[in-house]
Amino acid sequence: QLQLVESGGTLVETGGSLTLSCQASEYPSGFYVMAWYRQAPGKEREHVADISKFGITKYNPSVEGRFTISRDNARPTIFLQMDKLGPEDTAVYYCLAIGATDDSWGQGTQVIVSS
């Protein structure tokens, strides 16, 4: 099964920036979408952003204009550039790969934004 490893989560001050990475062990099968989700304490996991095999991106309105999802075309890795971070962005950020036959989640990386 495809393995995902997130990295880059840390403590950052309000207004700061951070880049998360998600490295997959292989490309998902067929048409695929790779996405970032996040789960704040006491809240449900929510979609943050995603990027398709063809480079089409979608964002949660709460992050649009502040976050940018991108990918490394040479390897199965996606990134999440996060700018103008606020305490409301504090969460565990998860990577998700949606392939033609199955989905895979990473273990998550913690982002804490201090006020």
N, C-alpha and C positions, 0 to 999 in steps of 0.2 A: 504494500500500500504506500501511496505517496506520503512522504514525511515533510512537514513544514517546521521551520525553526525561525522564530521571531527574535529580534534583538533591537537594542537601542533605547529601551525604556529606562527612565531615570527620573530624578527629581529636578524640576525646572521652575524658575520663577514666573509669575504672571507676566505676560507680554513676551516671553521668550519663545524660542524655536527649538524643534527637535525633529530628527529624522529616524523613523523606524524602518527596519528591513525585515523582509520575510524571504527566506531562501527555501526553495522546494528541492526535493531530492531528484525530481524529474518533472518534465512538463506534464500537466494533466492531459488526459486522453481527449481527442477530438476537439470540438469547439469547447472552450472553457472560459471561465471567469475567475479571476482572483480578486479577493476582497479583503477589506479590513472591517472588523467589527470591534465594538468595545462594550465593556460592562462595568458600570460604576457601582460602588457599594450600595446594596439594597435596590438596585434597578435591574431591569431586564437587559439582555444583550441587544445592542442596536447596530444597525448598519451604519458604517461611516463613509466608505467609498469603495468602488470596485472598478476594475479595468478588464476588458474582454481580450480575447485572443487577438482581436483586430484593433485594439487600442482605444476602444470607446470607453469613456469614463462616466461614472455617475457618482453623485455626492449626496450625503444627507444635507438638507438645507442648513442645519446648524453649523456645518463646517465649511460650506461652500465659500470660496474666496479666501479662506484661511489655510485649508489643507490641500495638498496636491498629491495625487497618487500617480506613480510612474513605474516603469519597469526597465529592467536591463535586458536588452534584446539579445544579448550573447548568452544569457543563462536564465534559468527559471527563478528569477528574483524580482520581487516588487518592493517598492518603497512608499512611505507615507511621510511627506514633508509637512510638518505642522508648524504654523506661524501664529503669532498673536494668541498664544495659549492662555487660557483662563482656568480658574479652579473647576469650572464645569467640565473641563476636558480630562479631569482626573479619572482614570479607569484602567482596567486591564485591557490591553489591545490584542486582539486575536486576528490571525490570518486564516483565511478560508480559501480553499481551492475547490471550485465546482467543475468537475469534469463530465464527460459524456456518460460515464458509468457510475461514478461515486463522488462523494465529497470528502474532504479532509480538513481537519482543523489543526492549527498549531497549539502550543501549550500556553501562549500568551506572554506578553511583556508589560510590566507595570509602568504606567506614567502617572506621576504625581506633580500637580501644579500648585505651588505654594502661593498663598494670597499675600 
